[in-house]
Amino acid sequence: MNKVMIVTGGSRGIGAATARLAAVHGYAVCISYLRNSRPRRRSCRT
């Protein structure tokens, strides 16, 4: 089974840390953000 996690507010702070930790543990992570896309670019890797 594939593991997938959706993290709201995943571009900064606690959300970004949660998304990174989930990725390290093998999850495919989808993050969302409301206003500022700049931190998202640092959080996302393909």
VEXDOVO-455054 format. One record per residue (C-alpha): residue in three letters; x, y, z. Coordinates in nm, 4 decimals. Layout:
N
+------+----------+----------+----------+
: resn :        u :        v :        w :
+------+----------+----------+----------+
:  ALA :        X :        Y :        Z :
...
+------+----------+----------+----------+
//
This chain:
46
+------+----------+----------+----------+
: resn :        u :        v :        w :
+------+----------+----------+----------+
:  MET :   0.0000 :   0.0000 :   0.0000 :
:  ASN :   0.1296 :   0.3481 :  -0.0877 :
:  LYS :   0.1415 :   0.6008 :   0.1932 :
:  VAL :   0.0139 :   0.9504 :   0.1111 :
:  MET :  -0.0156 :   1.2525 :   0.3418 :
:  ILE :  -0.1854 :   1.5856 :   0.2772 :
:  VAL :  -0.0439 :   1.8687 :   0.4900 :
:  THR :  -0.2376 :   2.1940 :   0.5059 :
:  GLY :  -0.0111 :   2.4891 :   0.5754 :
:  GLY :   0.2808 :   2.2748 :   0.4639 :
:  SER :   0.4951 :   2.5533 :   0.3235 :
:  ARG :   0.6133 :   2.6964 :   0.6583 :
:  GLY :   0.6664 :   2.6225 :   1.0238 :
:  ILE :   0.5155 :   2.3121 :   1.1809 :
:  GLY :   0.3444 :   2.2124 :   0.8556 :
:  ALA :   0.6737 :   2.2182 :   0.6632 :
:  ALA :   0.8481 :   2.0168 :   0.9351 :
:  THR :   0.5655 :   1.7622 :   0.9323 :
:  ALA :   0.5805 :   1.7324 :   0.5527 :
:  ARG :   0.9583 :   1.6795 :   0.5574 :
:  LEU :   0.9348 :   1.4179 :   0.8323 :
:  ALA :   0.6609 :   1.2302 :   0.6473 :
:  ALA :   0.8693 :   1.2330 :   0.3273 :
:  VAL :   1.1697 :   1.0926 :   0.5140 :
:  HIS :   0.9468 :   0.8082 :   0.6340 :
:  GLY :   0.8375 :   0.7174 :   0.2830 :
:  TYR :   0.5159 :   0.9146 :   0.2394 :
:  ALA :   0.4217 :   1.0873 :  -0.0834 :
:  VAL :   0.3392 :   1.4348 :   0.0512 :
:  CYS :   0.0984 :   1.6921 :  -0.0877 :
:  ILE :   0.1189 :   2.0365 :   0.0714 :
:  SER :  -0.1173 :   2.3295 :   0.0483 :
:  TYR :  -0.0669 :   2.6951 :   0.1256 :
:  LEU :  -0.2878 :   3.0017 :   0.1338 :
:  ARG :  -0.0879 :   3.3088 :   0.0350 :
:  ASN :   0.2877 :   3.2866 :   0.0066 :
:  SER :   0.4263 :   3.0498 :  -0.2565 :
:  ARG :   0.7918 :   3.1367 :  -0.1933 :
:  PRO :   0.8387 :   2.9068 :   0.1101 :
:  ARG :   0.6578 :   2.6323 :  -0.0825 :
:  ARG :   0.9330 :   2.6323 :  -0.3427 :
:  ARG :   1.1855 :   2.5512 :  -0.0690 :
:  SER :   0.9633 :   2.2754 :   0.0724 :
:  CYS :   0.8942 :   2.0960 :  -0.2544 :
:  ARG :   1.1285 :   1.8558 :  -0.4267 :
:  THR :   1.0362 :   1.6342 :  -0.7180 :
+------+----------+----------+----------+
//
